[in-house]
């Protein structure tokens, strides 16, 4: 009886640990929207280095999320959003300076 109780409590403890990690839905959504905004701004041509970094981290975030590595997915999504926003800003800045 004690052995069975020990096995059950061990299984509950092991499965419970996986439930404490929160899915980074908000971070993934923000990264996706920022990446799409950078793409629409023409960052692939006007700020290619930043755009490629944003794309790289966005794809890594999606891959990590699918494999349920939520901590890594959150980190990559935040990096993707950061580089996407920089690329978008640089693209709009170049467009504005070209129009002067």
N, C-alpha and C positions, 0 to 999 in steps of 0.2 A: 504494500500500500504506500509506504514512504517513497519507494522507488518510482512508482507511477506519479505520485504528487510532484516529485522532483523533476521528472521528465516533462510533465505538463507545465509546471511553472517556468522551466527553462525555455520551452517552446513559446510560451506567451511573452516572455522577456525578449526573446530574439525577434519575434514578429512585431512587437511593440516599438522597437527602435526604428523600424522603417516608417512608421506612421508619424513620427515626430518631425520629419523633414517636410517643409512646406514647399509646394510647387511654385516656382517663380513666374506665375502667370502675368502679373503686372509688368515685371521687368522684360519678359519676352514680348509683350504687346508694345511696350514703349520702344524697344529696340527695333521691332518690325516697322513701326510707324516712322521712326527717325530714319531708318534705312531707305524706306520708300520715298520719304521727303527729299533725302539727299539724291536719290536716283532721279526724281522729277526735276530737281534743280540743275541737273546736268553735271553732277560732280564727277561722273566717270571720265569726262573729258577735261573739265576745268580744275579738278583736284584729284587726280587719279591715285596718288599715293594714299591719301586719307580714305578715299572711297574703297580701295582694295583692302585696307586694314579693317574698315567697318564691315565689309563683306565677309572677310576671313573670320572675324569674331562672331558675326551673325550666324554663319554656317556652323561654327563650332558650338555655339549656344544651342542651336536646333538639334544638333547631333547629341550633345550631352543631355538635353531634355528628353529626347527619345529613349536614350539608354538609362534614364532615371538617375542621372548624376546631377541632381538639382542644385547643389552648391556650385559646381563648376558652370552649369548653365546660367545661373544668376550672375556670376562673375563675368562670363563671356558676353552676356546680354548687356551688362552695364558698359563694358568696353566698346561693344558695337555701337551702342547709343552715343557714347562720347565721341567716337571717331565719325559717326554719321553726322552729328550736329556740327562738328568742325568742318567736315567736307562740304556740307550744305552752306554754311556761313562763308567759306572760302569761295565757293562757286558763285554765290550771289554778290560777293564783294568784287570778284573779277568781272562779272557782268556789269555791275554798276560803274566800275572804273573804265570799262571799254566804251560805255555810253557817254562818257564826259568829253 
